[in-house]
């Protein structure tokens, strides 16, 4: 039997990831700066803009508090993701086992999300943090089942290519959020007196993200009939199980073999380290640009777009590279490239060239090279790592193993904001950010390359032409 990757259906499943990355891009880009500003007011009685002009070291002093709040969110995810993964594995409904969690999580998250900037504008840290917690809780209900949906109906040897399509769809969501950041500049809100702050500057990106997230979930629900597709794919899933890239075969009821368990632990350990690096940059990059480089927040959005374009290219070709050299070496190459990009970032300094009306500096061109190299490298890593984890489980454990994957990533994202916040507080130097990220990526590269085996899947023939686009559905 020839295994067939249905590109049209895979892209439609990607609407789930479109909503996830759309929301997280807005959340990660804006919330740390919201927290920085609101903590500056609480601790020093001044806005972050006033501190930046008069006593910039105090901005660094509050980063550990920012890290704690961001980490508390991730700690909740660490608990909830495995729970919802296992629950969805055991759920049976007329609309599928994943879809109820996707729809409920989307609805509540979308309603709560726009209230985060409302409470920030009202200078209410309690209200803001409560809304962040609600969004995060219900996004965890959404996220694990949404991610598990792809391997539910995709044979194992095809998952790297399918994951590339899923991630490209996700990056379209992230790119849309980033474009919003160019037109609705956070620095135009942060760097002006209180009386000049316009709520719509920070509200519109959150509202748009909520609306598009609901639309993406509705498209997913309307086009993917989960139970029907699972039944249609039953024979191909069984064939994919026989062709999997694993040391020893897996069964529904038997214990996990020693070789597979060692592989799983090695992958998750390396994943923990690279997510510590990745999340550190995602959490603090906006503050790095605004408070260290003294540049416009819109430049962060442009940097994300540059990295996103490189990521899309990486996702598009990662599956084909993995077919040639194996998933292990594809990930190792991605980690190596990411390390080189972060090493370049260690040499970035403020330009000192005033270009903005608020005295903002020109953006260092070298950072675009950093974003492109890192974006391409991490695309190779993310594209192949999740399929490697779910390769090691049977079809009725996909939610559980998706939970393992996210346990490692969310553990990292729980630790790293606090750890880096404390480091910034002690060093009082934003230059610490790229050094911290570089060291973690290097450790991840060493661990992954030394301990993970390169097992290539059996060669498969993909569907072509109209058949690949789902004309046979």
N, C-alpha and C positions, 0 to 999 in steps of 0.2 A: 504493500500500500504506500502510495506517495502522500506525504504529509503536505497539507495546503494551508498557507497563511492567508487568511481573508483580510486584505488590507483595508477594505471599506469598513468592515465590522470592527476591526482593531482601532481605526481612527475614531469611530463613533464611541467606543468604550473610552477613548482618550478624552472625551468631554468631561468625564469625572475628574481627571487630572487637570484639565483646563481650569475648573472651578477651584481646585485645591491650590494650585500655584498662583492663581489670580489673587485669592484672598491672602495667602501667606506673603506674597510680594508686598502688598500694601501694609500688612501687619508688621513685617520685619523692617520695612523701610521707615515707617512713621512712628511706631510705638516707642522704640528706644529714645528717640528725640523728644517725644511727648514727656516721657518719664524724666529725662534729663532736665527739661525745663521746669517741670512741676516740683521735682526734688530741690532744684536750685532755689526756688521760691520758698520752700518750706525751711531749708537749712540756712539760707543767707538773706532772705527777704528781697532777693533780686531775681530778675529773669535771667535765663541763660545768655541772652544777648548782652545784657549789662555786665555779667560776669566775664564774658569773652573779651569785652572791651577793657575791663578794669582789672580783673584777677582771673585769668584763664585757667590757672592751676586748680581752682575750686571746681571747675567743670570736671576735671579728672577725679576729684575727690568724691563726686557723687556717682561715679560709674559703677561702684560696687553695689550700690542700692539698685541701680538700673539692672545690673546683672542678676540680683536676687529675684526681682519681680519677673524678669524674663525666664529665669530658671524655674521658678515656682510653676509657671505655665507648663514648662516641659516636664516637670516632675509629675504633674497631673496626667499628662499624656503617657508617661512611662507606665502609669498604673492602668489607664483606661484602654490603651491600644490593644494589649493582649486580651483584655476582657472582651472587647467588642469583636476581636478576631475569632476567639473561640465560640462566642455566642452565635456569630453569623455562620460558622461552620455547622452548627447544630440546628439552625433555623430552617424551617420549611414553610413557605407561604405560596399562594397562587402567583405572586409576582417575583418569586425567587428568594434565595437566602441572603443575598447582599442588598438587594434593592430597598427593603424597608428601612434599613439603617442609613442608606444614602439619602433617601428622601426626607426622613425625619431630621437627620443631622444638618442637611442643607437648609431646611426651612428655619430652624431655630437660630442657626449661625447667621443667616442672612438678615434676620430681623434684629438681632443684637448688635451686629457689627457696626452700623452707623452711629450707635450711641457712644462708642469709644471717643471719637473726637468731640461729641456734644459735651460729655463730662470733662474732657480736657479743657475745652473752651471755657467751661464754668469753673475751672480750677478745682475740681473735685477729684482727688486722687482715689478716694474710696469707690466712687461710682465708676471711674475709669477702669480700675483694677477688677471690679466685679464683672463689668461687661467683657473685659479681656478673658476672664475665667470662664464665663458662659460660652463665649465664642469657641474657646479652646476645647471645652468639654464636648460640645456637640460636633465640632470638627473631627474629634477623635472617633465619635460614633460614625462619622462619614468616611474618614480617611482609610482605615484598615479595610473595611469591606469594598470600598471603591478600588483600592489598589489590588485586592485579591481577585477582583472580577476578571482581570485579564488572564492570569494563569488558570483560573477555573475552566476556561474554554479555549485555551491555547496549548497545544502539545509541547512538551518540554524542549525539544530541539529548536523550536521556533520562537521561544520566548525572548531571546536577546533581540531579535529583529522586531518582534511585537513591542517590546519595551522601548525600543527606539522611537517607534511611532507614537506610543503613549506619551513619552517624554516630550516629543516635539509638540504635541497638542498642549501639554502642560506649559511649555515655554511660550506658546502663543498667548496663554492666559497671563503668564508673568510679564510678557512684553507689553500687553495691553495696559496692565497696571503701571508699568514703568513709564509708558508714554503719558499717562495721567500725571505722573510725578514731574514731567517736564513742563506741562502747562499749568499745573497747580503746585507751585514751588513751596515746599515746606519752609525754606529759608526766608521767603517773603512774609511768612507768618511769624516765625521765630524772631527774626532780626528787626522787628519794628516795635514801637511803643505799644503798650496795651490797648490804648484807645484806637490805634490804627489796625488792629488785628481783625481780619475779616473771616468769619466762621466758614463761609463757603469754600475758602481755599483748602481747608483741611477736611471738609465734610464731603465734597463731591466725589473724591476718589473712593471713599468708603461706601457711599451710596451706589455708585456705578459697579463696584465690585460685588455688592450684594445682589443687584439686579441680574448681572451676567452670571453669577453663580447659580441662581435659581433657574435661569434659562438653560444653562448647560446641563443641569440635573434633569430638566424636563425633556431635553433632546435625548439624553441617555435613556430615560424611562420610555419614551415613545418609540425608540428605534431598536433597543436591545431587549428582546423578550427572553429573560434569563433562563427560565426552565426549558423553553423550546430549543434554544441554542445549545444548552448543555446536553440535551437528548440527541440532537443532531451530531454533536461532536464526540459522542461516546466511543466509537470505534477508533477515531484518530487519537483520542486521549490515551487509549490503551496501547496503541502502537507507539506513541511518544514515550510512554513509560518504559517500553522495551529498548528504546534508542537513547535513553537519557545519559548525560555526561556525569556519571557518578561512579564511585569506587565499587559499591555493591548495590544490588537492586533493593528497592524499598517495597514494603507491603503495607496494606491498610491496618493490620493488627499487630504485626511483629515489632519487636524492639529495634531501635536504631542501631546499626552496626558501629563498631568502634571506629572504623575508617571514616564513615560518614559523619560521625559525631566530632571527630578531630577536625575534619574539614569545616564543619559548621562553626565550631568555636574559633578557628583561625580566621575565617571570613568575618565573623562578628567582632572579633578583637580588633582587626584592622579597620573595619567599618567604624567602630567607636572612635578611633583616633582621627580618621579623616573627617568624620562629622564634627569632632571637636574643633578642628581647624576651619571647616567650612562654615559652621554656625558662628564662630567667633567673628569671622569677617562679615557675615550677613548681619549680625546683631549690631556691630559697632561701626560699620562702614559709613553710614550716614553721619554719625557724630564725628568720625575721622575727617570726613570732607568738610563739614561745617565748622568744626572747632579747631582742627589742626591745620588743614590746608587753607582755611578761611575762604572757601570757595562756595559757589551756589549749590544748593541741594539738587538742582536740575542736572548738574554734572554727574551726580551719582546715578541718576536715571539713564543718562547717556552711556555711562560706563556699563551699567547692567545690560543695556541693549547690545552694546558691542560684545560683551561676554555671552549674551543670549544667542546672538547670531552664530558665534563660534560653537556654542553648545548644540544648536540645531544641526549644524554640519556634523559635529561629533556623534550625535544621536543617529543621524541618517546613515552613517557609515560604520558605526561601532559593531553592529551585528555581522556585517560582512568581514570586518577585520577579525572578529572572534571566530568566524568560520575558518579563517586561514591559520591563525596562530593560537587560537584557544582563548577562553575568557580570562584565564589567569594573566596571560601576558598582555592582553588588551588593557586590563585594569592596571597592571604594573606600569605600562607605558603612560597611562593617564595620570597616575600618581607622580611619575617622574616629571612629566610636563608641568603639572601643577606646582611641584616644588620649584622648578625653574622660574615660573611666573612669580611666585611669592618671594623668591630670592631677589628678583628684579625690584619688587615693591619695597624692599628694605632700603633701597637707594633713592626713593622718592622723597622730595622735600617741598615745602611751600614755594611757589614761584616768586612771590613778592611783587608781582605785577598787578596793579589795581585795575580791574575792568568793570566792576559792578557799581551801581549807584550807592550801595551800602558799604562800599570799601572792600568788596570781595576780590579775591585774587583770581588770576587766570588758572585754569585747571592744568596740572602737569600732564603733558602728552604721554609720558612713559606709562602712566596708569592704564591707558587704553591697551597698550601692548600686554600689560599684566592681565587685564580682564579677558583679552582674547585667548591668550595661552592657557590661563587657568580655566576659562569656560570650556574650551575644547577638551582639556585634560580631564576635568571632572565629569564631562558628558560620557567619556569612555568608561569611567569608574562607575557612575550611577547606572548606566545602561546595562552593564553586565553583572553587577553585584546582586541585585534583587533576584534575577533569574537563577543565579548560583545557589541562593538560599532556598528558594522554593523547589529547586531541582531535587533537593534532599528529602522531600516529603511526598506522601501519597496524596491523591486527589481530595481526600476528606480531611486533610490537615493543612490546607493552604492558608486559611485564616490564622491558624495557630502559628505557622512558620512566618507569615507576614508579621505577626505580632513579635516574633523573635527579632526580625529585621528592624522593626521600629523600636523595640526595647533597646537595642544597641544604639540606634541613632538618637533616640530621645534621652537616653542616659547621658550621652555625650553632650547633648544640647541643654541638659540640666546642669552639668558640671561646668561647662566652659564659660558661660556668661559670668558666673560668680568668680571663677578662678581668674579669668582675664580682668574682670573688674577690680579684683584685689591687686593684681599685678600692676594695672594702670595706676591704682591709688598709691602704690608703693614707689613705682618708678617715676610717676608724674611725667611720662613721656609717651606720646602717641606712637613713636617709632617702635615701641614694644609690640604693637599689633602684628605687623608682618613677620617679625622674628618669631613670635609665639606660634603663628600659623604655619610657618615654614618648618619649625622643629617637629610639630605634630604630624605633618604630611610625610616628612622623612622617616619618622618612626613607623608610621603606617606602611610605607613602602617596604621597609626592611622586614616587618612582621609578615606582611602578605606574601612577599616574594620568597621568603625562606620557608614558610609553613604551609602554604596552600599548593596543592597539587594541580597540575595542568591536565585535565581530562577532557578530551574533545568529544563532542557528540558525534554520532554516526551521521554521515552525509545525507541530507534530505533534499528532495526536489520540491520547490515551491510552486504554487499555482501561478499561472502567467496570464497576461492579457485581461479579458473581461472576466475570466474565472477568478482571478486574483482580486478583482474589485467586487466580487460577490454577486455576479450575474446569475449564479446558479442557485441563489437563495429562493 
